[in-house]
Amino acid sequence: MHTIKLKISDKVYDKLLWLLSKFNKDEVEIVSDVDIFAETQNYLEKELNEIFNGEATFHSLEEFDEKLEDSIRANETKI
């Protein structure tokens, strides 16, 4: 499924929503910026709480690079 973002004038907003409402939920789903913002905010708050509570795991740049190389090696034959 694809996501697009449109700027719509007030004149046609209601008409467009009416048209989109004629599709099934599995064909077209209206996703508002508020929903996306709230989801992102919740995720970031959870991550921040893990840091504050000492539950977060941190990795050095060298560890990250090693994990990345391992992942590349494991998947390069699949391409």
Secondary structure as GFF3:
##gff-version 3
##sequence-region A 1 79
A	DSSP	alpha_helix	10	21	.	.	.	ID=ss1
A	DSSP	alpha_helix	33	52	.	.	.	ID=ss2
A	DSSP	alpha_helix	61	75	.	.	.	ID=ss3
A	DSSP	three_ten_helix	76	78	.	.	.	ID=ss4
###
